[in-house]
């Protein structure tokens, strides 16, 4: 026995037609020297009945032959009695229907036609067996001399409607090469069209039930196991096997949850209303199946942990880390040791309140290769309407020498299935916010250092124009960065977090959880100014000025203190020491920083005014920053 391929019909099924009965349907040369018209009517009726019984199972007779092989039609001898011809022609539709159905059964029983066609063909084959049993009974009555042509027509009428309805379905299915749900929808629609004929409708509904058994078997495995067992691509849920769950933690544009399994166009009509529920059910079961018995359910715990570290909800570990890692973070990008930073981070986590968090071991550090502005421009943030306003490469001013302070970031290990919600894209958004907050914290620490230097000068009761102006400028810069941090933390992150937390408590599906989480991150990105490139560039420029001033002020004031005249023992310690205003280097430097800072601050006014109209959450920040400018 030779079989061509594992999913093909045996070769002898087409090479040996005697096994299928198709040789009976082939056109044969009629060897008849006389016409039927030479017999009397009684004899003609007997001959016609005999030929009709053969035609009813697709076999040609002596005076009833196939007219055209393509459409399974029959023709009569022209010399036959007209009354007999009229009666005989009434049976021809039944003969044609049988041949159409029989041909469909043989052609659709092959492997490549799908499980639905297999099941439908099996149901039709069972129907044909009943039909052939009826023909055999009629032939038995004919041999006993108890069957007339009128009686034959009488007995055939009950099957006529059913066979014609099925042949209509088969012709449409064959013409359009239907398979799967298309066959089910076709049979069901035909059943609805035959609502007036109860017997035909019930038969078509039975055919639909039989044909859907195999389809429902696929559905059963999906809703009970989360597995698609669809060898002929008939199921209404498509599986994209190229998308793997590992992509959720590796690819920024990972589409695993939404596109790994998706709905096709061909959905059975009886499942149309619940197709979405079926899809979600199988997706959840698929997640559970791949997780085995080690499923993490503490999503909120993981989100709270990420909030502590990446959104600096509990920043005690960060203060300790910035102290012990200061020297490493000041190095240039190529000289930084990520391993050393990781060990310092672990030390900071173990020696602060973060040690009580069971998830702190999932926190790792990383060093980006570009600045925050360049990173935003590279990502393009395609999922935002503001993406067309994201900075172009030509507008970016990359620092000449990046250090760890500009490129340091935190990463978080998220395991399946929580990676469905906390994907690579979500973590990237968290990291963008963290980098902005981290650098703001660094600027704040540097300005605090400069302020402490000024307080040291104040303790010595030193005074002068330059010192006074520097002290006012340092206070303004500190107020700016503190206002910015207060806005980011208490006006953006905390309120949006509480809104998301409340919504997650009532979420009914993973899709709702993903939607609420993504909405939270998107709103935080907008609120943190990361999607307002014009404003962000100004803020970055202001932070750079603050850092330059803090470094210069500490150095200049230290230099002045080293040059002050030594106090004589006779003088009181509290006696006033004045610094000469002729120290032009110090004075000029402070005034230059003041002019640049005020100019940048004032340039924010029109941007904030226009942006706060579209984004109301910027109103408070605008009031604080413009208030700083007015104090100058």
Buried (B, 14 or more C-beta within 10 A) or exposed (E): EEEEEEEEBBEEBEEEEEEBEBEBBEEEEEEEEEEBEEBEEEEBBBBBBBBBBBBBBBBBBBBBBBBEEEEBBBEBBEBBBEEBBEBBEBBBBBBBBBBBBBBBBBBBBBBEBBBBBBBBBBBBBEBBEEBBEBBEEBBEBBEEEEBBBEBBBEBBEEBBBBBBBBBBBBBBBBEEEBBBBBBBBBBBBBBEBBEEBEEBBEBBBBBBBBBBBBBBEBBEBBBEBBBBEBEBEBBBBBBEEEBEBEBBBEBBEBBBBEEBBEEBEBBBEEBEEEBEEBBBBBBBBBBBEEBEEEEEEEBEBBBBBBBBBBBBBBBEBBEBBBEBBBEBBEBEBEEBEBEBBBBBBBBBBEBBEBEEBEBBEBBBBEBBEBBBBBBBBBBEBEEBEBEEEBBEEEEBEEBEEBBBBBBBBBBBEBEBBBBBBBBBBBBBBBBBBBBBBBBBBBBBBBBBBBBEBBEEBEEBEBBBBBBEBBBBBBBBBBBBBBBBBEBBBEBBBBEBBEBBBEBBEEBEBBBEBBEBBBBBBBBBBBBBBBBBBBBBBBBBBBBBBBBBBBEBBBEBBEEBBEEEEEEEEEEEEEEEBEBEEEBEEBBEBBBEBBEBBBEBBBBBEEBBEEBBEEBEBBBBBBEBBBEBBEEE
